[in-house]
Amino acid sequence: MALIKSVRNFTPTIGKDTYLADNATIIGDVVIGDGCSIWFCTVLRGDVNSIRIGNGVNIQDGSVLHTLYQKSVVEIEDDVSVGHNVTIHGAKICKGALIGMGAVVLDHAVIGEGAIIAAGSVVLSGAQIEPGSIYAGVPAKFVKKVDPEQSKEINQKIANNYHFYASWYKQ
């Protein structure tokens, strides 16, 4: 069973049909929407500020979400996929975005709708990532625009796959 821990009078809220892996850790001021999946060794640490996660979001194994005390929050909109071992610190991830494995997204960055952050990239504090684009590297730089329908299809397929995978663990 996942570790769900209250801190500073905040207790995490978990939406319906959301899968939490046995060793996921959800702490404090965290709200998770419906139909999400939070995978093994993932930590959502809402002890110093809020973490808000929309519907249909998957946060894959080993990822860590945290914030700055009284200075930043994490906001993840609907149908976002967060790859394995990602760090998101006080950033906003807009609807349908994909954050590749091992990426780091720092405080006050905004990842636009349907954007793709390549694996291993570092999105610097305050960066504004264009919707429907691919960014890669350290620091992350614009690579190219992607067809919005193609991006939506790819990112939605990944989100749907993780919803399907989560169903295996609920049986």
Helices and strands as residue ranges (DSSP letters): E 3-5, E 13-14, E 19-20, E 25-32, E 37-38, E 43-53, E 58-59, E 64-66, E 74-76, E 81-82, E 87-89, E 92-93, E 98-99, E 104-105, E 110-111, E 116-117, E 122-123, E 128-129, E 133-136, E 141-145, H 148-169
